[in-house]
């Protein structure tokens, strides 16, 4: 799987600093499942402290990491073909404190091509699961969405997402982070293409898949309820 292993402390710190300066998105995940799903995030290296031999990462989504304390996390820089496994020092709302890795595994291209942390979108394979056909959205169409707490009926802040497709039974929206939503999330659709809906539509997240056309793009499949 690995072509080589980087063990030099200065080189490792330099790589992490470069990832931080370039604001490179890293894959970050735990193998331990949460609510039946393996949590997969995008994250950014925020700060590297060579003296204390620690660094911090922060999530790129709005709701923070959905990780379990005490469980190791995996980091993968796809563009640099490097990965590591680390034990958390601290997990909080702002991010995760981690020790500097003692080694970075350098992965070969053939292995990376096989990595599928988030299921890839396959329209042909999933179309039979829909009760009604969906129509692809026009370029630039946006939807206004607020997450819904089904226990308190409270609505989260309003966010706008690019519309992927829509039918009478549901819709797909594009997000830039695989952890922006999770399966089972409830939401309310307030507007489509800049037009406020006369009647709000409630929906439930049924799937999150990586789109075929872009690397940092994910389709959230929503069923109207």
C-alpha positions as CSV (number, residue, x, y, z in Angstrom):
1,X,0.0,0.0,0.0
2,X,2.7,2.5,1.0
3,X,5.7,3.4,-1.2
4,X,7.6,5.0,1.7
5,X,7.3,6.4,5.2
6,X,8.4,9.9,6.2
7,X,9.8,9.9,9.7
8,X,11.9,13.1,9.9
9,X,10.4,15.5,12.4
10,X,11.4,18.7,10.6
11,X,10.0,17.4,7.3
12,X,6.7,16.3,8.8
13,X,6.3,19.7,10.5
14,X,7.2,21.4,7.3
15,X,4.5,19.4,5.4
16,X,1.9,20.3,7.9
17,X,2.8,24.0,7.8
18,X,2.6,24.0,4.1
19,X,-0.9,22.3,4.2
20,X,-1.9,25.0,6.7
21,X,-0.6,27.9,4.6
22,X,-2.2,26.6,1.4
23,X,-5.5,25.9,3.2
24,X,-5.5,22.4,1.8
25,X,-8.5,20.4,2.7
26,X,-7.7,17.0,4.3
27,X,-10.0,14.0,4.7
28,X,-10.5,13.3,8.3
29,X,-12.4,10.3,9.7
30,X,-12.8,7.7,12.4
31,X,-13.5,4.0,11.8
32,X,-15.8,3.9,14.8
33,X,-19.4,4.4,13.6
34,X,-21.7,7.1,15.0
35,X,-25.4,6.5,14.6
36,X,-24.6,3.6,12.3
37,X,-22.4,5.7,10.0
38,X,-18.6,6.2,9.8
39,X,-18.1,10.0,10.3
40,X,-16.1,11.5,7.5
41,X,-15.1,15.2,7.4
42,X,-13.0,17.7,5.6
43,X,-10.7,19.6,7.8
44,X,-7.9,22.3,7.7
45,X,-4.6,22.4,9.6
46,X,-5.0,25.5,11.7
47,X,-1.8,25.7,13.8
48,X,1.5,23.8,14.0
49,X,3.6,24.1,17.2
50,X,7.0,22.4,16.7
51,X,8.2,23.1,20.2
52,X,5.2,21.5,21.9
53,X,5.0,18.9,19.1
54,X,1.3,19.5,18.6
55,X,-1.0,20.8,15.9
56,X,-4.7,21.6,15.6
57,X,-7.3,20.9,12.9
58,X,-10.7,22.5,12.4
59,X,-13.7,21.3,10.5
60,X,-14.8,23.0,7.3
61,X,-18.5,22.4,8.0
62,X,-20.6,24.5,10.3
63,X,-21.6,22.0,13.0
64,X,-18.2,20.7,14.0
65,X,-16.6,17.2,14.2
66,X,-18.9,14.3,14.9
67,X,-16.2,12.2,16.4
68,X,-16.0,10.1,19.6
69,X,-13.4,11.1,22.2
70,X,-10.8,8.5,22.9
71,X,-10.9,7.0,19.4
72,X,-8.1,7.6,16.9
73,X,-8.5,9.8,13.8
74,X,-7.2,9.3,10.4
75,X,-5.9,12.2,8.2
76,X,-5.4,11.9,4.4
77,X,-4.0,14.7,2.2
78,X,-5.2,13.4,-1.2
79,X,-3.1,15.9,-3.3
80,X,0.1,15.1,-1.4
81,X,-0.7,11.3,-1.2
82,X,0.1,11.2,2.5
83,X,-1.8,9.8,5.5
84,X,-1.5,9.2,9.2
85,X,-3.3,7.8,12.2
86,X,-3.3,9.8,15.4
87,X,-4.8,9.8,19.0
88,X,-6.6,12.9,20.0
89,X,-5.3,15.1,22.7
90,X,-8.5,17.2,22.9
91,X,-11.8,17.5,21.1
92,X,-13.9,20.7,21.4
93,X,-16.3,22.8,19.3
94,X,-13.4,24.6,17.6
95,X,-11.5,21.6,16.5
96,X,-9.1,18.8,17.5
97,X,-5.7,19.0,19.2
98,X,-3.3,16.3,17.9
99,X,0.3,15.3,18.5
100,X,2.7,15.8,15.6
101,X,2.9,12.5,13.7
102,X,5.9,10.4,14.2
103,X,5.5,9.1,10.6
104,X,3.6,9.9,7.5
105,X,2.7,7.2,5.1
106,X,3.2,8.0,1.4
107,X,0.5,6.2,-0.7
108,X,0.8,5.2,-4.3
109,X,-1.6,6.5,-6.9
110,X,-3.2,3.1,-7.7
111,X,-4.1,2.7,-4.0
112,X,-5.5,6.2,-3.8
113,X,-7.7,5.6,-6.8
114,X,-9.4,2.8,-4.9
115,X,-10.1,4.9,-1.8
116,X,-13.8,5.6,-1.3
117,X,-14.4,7.4,2.0
118,X,-17.8,8.6,0.8
119,X,-20.0,6.6,-1.6
120,X,-19.8,7.9,-5.1
121,X,-22.9,9.1,-6.9
122,X,-24.1,6.7,-9.6
123,X,-27.3,8.0,-11.2
124,X,-27.9,4.9,-13.2
125,X,-27.6,2.5,-10.2
126,X,-29.9,4.6,-8.0
127,X,-32.6,5.8,-10.3
128,X,-34.8,2.7,-9.7
129,X,-35.0,3.6,-6.0
130,X,-37.0,6.7,-6.7
131,X,-40.8,6.7,-6.9
132,X,-40.8,9.8,-9.2
133,X,-38.2,10.8,-11.8
134,X,-36.0,13.8,-11.0
135,X,-35.2,16.7,-13.3
136,X,-31.7,18.2,-13.4
137,X,-31.5,21.8,-12.2
138,X,-30.5,24.7,-14.3
139,X,-27.0,26.1,-13.8
140,X,-26.9,28.5,-10.8
141,X,-30.3,27.5,-9.3
142,X,-30.1,27.8,-5.5
143,X,-32.4,26.6,-2.6
144,X,-32.8,28.2,0.8
145,X,-32.7,25.6,3.5
146,X,-32.8,25.6,7.3
147,X,-32.1,22.5,9.4
148,X,-35.0,21.4,11.6
149,X,-34.7,20.0,15.2
150,X,-37.6,17.6,15.1
151,X,-37.7,17.4,19.0
152,X,-38.0,21.1,19.6
153,X,-39.2,22.2,16.2
154,X,-36.5,24.9,16.2
155,X,-35.0,26.0,12.9
156,X,-31.3,26.6,12.4
157,X,-29.8,29.5,10.4
158,X,-30.8,29.9,6.8
159,X,-28.2,28.6,4.3
160,X,-28.3,28.5,0.5
161,X,-27.1,25.5,-1.6
162,X,-26.8,24.8,-5.3
163,X,-29.8,22.7,-6.5
164,X,-28.7,19.4,-8.2
165,X,-32.0,18.0,-9.2
166,X,-35.7,17.9,-8.1
167,X,-38.9,16.0,-8.4
168,X,-42.3,16.0,-6.6
169,X,-40.9,13.5,-4.1
170,X,-37.5,15.0,-3.3
171,X,-34.4,16.9,-4.4
172,X,-30.7,16.8,-4.4
173,X,-28.4,19.7,-3.3
174,X,-24.7,20.2,-3.6
175,X,-22.4,20.8,-0.7
176,X,-18.6,21.2,-0.3
177,X,-18.2,19.1,2.8
178,X,-19.4,15.5,3.3
179,X,-20.3,16.3,6.9
180,X,-22.4,19.4,6.2
181,X,-25.4,17.1,6.7
182,X,-25.8,13.5,8.0
183,X,-28.3,10.8,7.1
184,X,-31.5,11.3,9.0
185,X,-31.2,15.1,9.3
186,X,-34.5,17.0,8.9
187,X,-34.8,20.3,7.2
188,X,-37.2,22.9,5.8
189,X,-37.0,24.3,2.2
190,X,-38.0,27.9,2.2
191,X,-37.0,29.1,-1.3
192,X,-36.1,27.8,-4.7
193,X,-34.2,29.9,-7.3
194,X,-34.7,33.1,-5.3
195,X,-38.4,32.7,-5.0
196,X,-39.9,32.2,-1.5
197,X,-42.2,29.2,-1.3
198,X,-45.8,29.9,-0.3
199,X,-45.8,26.7,1.7
200,X,-42.6,25.4,3.3
201,X,-41.5,21.9,2.4
202,X,-40.1,19.5,5.0
203,X,-37.5,17.0,4.0
204,X,-35.2,14.3,5.4
205,X,-31.7,13.5,4.3
206,X,-31.5,10.0,2.8
207,X,-28.0,9.9,1.3
208,X,-24.7,11.8,0.9
209,X,-22.6,10.8,-2.1
210,X,-19.5,12.3,-3.8
211,X,-20.5,13.7,-7.2
212,X,-18.9,12.3,-10.4
213,X,-18.0,15.6,-11.9
214,X,-16.0,17.2,-9.0
215,X,-13.7,16.0,-6.2
216,X,-14.8,18.5,-3.6
217,X,-18.5,18.3,-4.3
218,X,-21.1,16.1,-2.7
219,X,-24.8,15.5,-3.4
220,X,-27.2,15.4,-0.5
221,X,-30.3,13.3,-1.4
222,X,-33.4,14.7,0.3
223,X,-36.9,13.1,0.5
224,X,-39.9,15.3,1.0
225,X,-42.0,14.3,3.9
